Amino acid sequence: MRIVVLGGGYAGLACLARLARVLPDADRHLVDPARWHLRRTLLHETLRKPLSDLRADFAPIARRWEFRHHIAQVDWTPARLEEWSRRGELPVGRRKLAFDALVVTTGLPGVRSRPSRARPPPVPLESLTTGPGVNAFKRLAGTEERAWVVGAGASGLQCLFELAAVRPQGAPLGLVEAADTIMAAEPEGLRKAVFERLDGLDIDIRMGTRYESFGRGRIRMSADGSSLSEPAGGVLLCTGPKVERIEADSAGRVLHGSRPLAGIYAAGDCARWKDVPFDAATAQTAVRKGRHVADTVARVAEGRSPEPWDVRQLGFFMSLGPHDAVGWVFKRAALISGLPAVAAREAIEARWDLLLRGLDSFAAF
Ligand SMILES: Cc1cc2nc3c(=O)[nH]c(=O)nc-3n(C[C@H](O)[C@H](O)[C@H](O)COP(=O)(O)OP(=O)(O)OC[C@H]3O[C@@H](n4cnc5c(N)ncnc54)[C@H](O)[C@@H]3O)c2cc1C
């Protein structure tokens, strides 16, 4: 049996590690244009860490988990997924890679155009995966005018706290969020803790405000039908790309209408699984769904029915700058903050390190 995983992020590598256990005799392949896995959960730390620290070469990971890595980018569309399913082949460069199962885990799309130095455009969060994007983030950190972060999701807030830690003294920061609250799915106590930290940093916070544009040293916004314009040294856009996701059932089988498409599976940020308890765009979800989809592939190969993914969220942690964090584990009401939360975040990252080194400790949870 041959299994091809398209995309070596959290979902793809978790899937390959699990496949090594549940289908050890299968011929396993990864297709990814990069030579390395990128730890996207640490991208906000690129103000103080080189991007190379966030990269882990695929070659040793492939040896540990016994798969072959093909360096290629293969873009999916719903029509292509159907065609690949019909032919049982994935076009990889000039070759065709035959498969019995294809697992698509390509994450959210990155940014392909380079930020320009002459007229700084808003810096999209996705661009931090590239050297020029990180340089633009650093220029934003150094500007003396107000630097604005647009989007108060966990990723945007983590970037804001990192900016606050490195900004020149007295250089102002701003936060723009279209909703009236932050991280609505998380417990009230966690939101309160985040706002308390923001208060201590003297940040101009604009809730219920839409970002419109940035140019000529000003950010333009709108709220309650009025337009606003404020001085701005730069803008970091953390609103998330608006993209089409692959529809899959609750076991990770890609759907064509209401029926599974033979041999095609999807997990991670690129996929939306129907009727599951939670479907957040986080690495935690990507890892767990990557593992589950591997089990689905194995069950289908054995002629058994796949099992729906039916697990609850185990916890949530976010960093509030280099030496602070907040979150919860197992019980939403039991908040952890400060150094214990920093340690918990590091423990989560260490588990991922172990997987990259050939030890799958995720089996325990
Ligand atoms: C600044 C920031 C901080 C974050 N912090 C956290 C956090 O603290 N905790 C948390 O749980 N989550 C966090 N996240 C979210 C988390 O990083 C994502 O949810 C996670 O990376 C999704 O994993 P994935 O495997 O779906 O995709 P990705 O990790 O994005 O991996 C996708 C892979 O697919 C490859 N690929 C893409 N397109 C193609 C193609 N066409 N062909 C072949 N390969 C392709 C890419 O090269 C990449 O290797 C953060 C995100 C950001 C941006």
The ligand as a Gaussian input file, in Angstrom:
#p B3LYP/6-31G(d) Opt

LIG

0 1
 C        2.366000      33.557000      14.934000
 C        1.598000      32.278000      15.150000
 C        1.540000      31.733000      16.422000
 C        0.827000      30.555000      16.636000
 N        0.812000      30.045000      17.894000
 C        0.168000      28.879000      18.123000
 C        0.192000      28.298000      19.428000
 O        0.787000      28.845000      20.358000
 N       -0.472000      27.117000      19.609000
 C       -1.131000      26.485000      18.586000
 O       -1.694000      25.394000      18.804000
 N       -1.177000      27.013000      17.342000
 C       -0.552000      28.194000      17.079000
 N       -0.576000      28.735000      15.823000
 C       -1.355000      28.059000      14.763000
 C       -0.589000      26.867000      14.190000
 O        0.706000      27.272000      13.806000
 C       -1.335000      26.268000      12.988000
 O       -2.657000      25.971000      13.381000
 C       -0.627000      24.998000      12.517000
 O        0.627000      25.337000      11.952000
 C       -1.473000      24.232000      11.475000
 O       -0.797000      23.059000      11.136000
 P       -0.965000      22.405000       9.694000
 O       -0.202000      21.127000       9.708000
 O       -2.384000      22.376000       9.285000
 O       -0.277000      23.424000       8.663000
 P        1.185000      24.047000       8.655000
 O        1.884000      23.913000       9.942000
 O        0.988000      25.411000       8.086000
 O        1.956000      23.142000       7.579000
 C        1.593000      23.102000       6.224000
 C        2.717000      22.428000       5.445000
 O        2.265000      22.222000       4.102000
 C        3.252000      22.639000       3.180000
 N        2.546000      23.077000       1.978000
 C        1.795000      24.197000       1.835000
 N        1.286000      24.254000       0.592000
 C        1.720000      23.138000      -0.052000
 C        1.530000      22.620000      -1.363000
 N        0.777000      23.268000      -2.263000
 N        2.123000      21.450000      -1.703000
 C        2.877000      20.781000      -0.788000
 N        3.075000      21.223000       0.478000
 C        2.511000      22.383000       0.835000
 C        3.994000      23.774000       3.901000
 O        5.309000      23.923000       3.372000
 C        3.992000      23.264000       5.353000
 O        5.112000      22.446000       5.602000
 C        0.145000      29.908000      15.563000
 C        0.216000      30.438000      14.278000
 C        0.941000      31.607000      14.064000
 C        1.021000      32.149000      12.657000

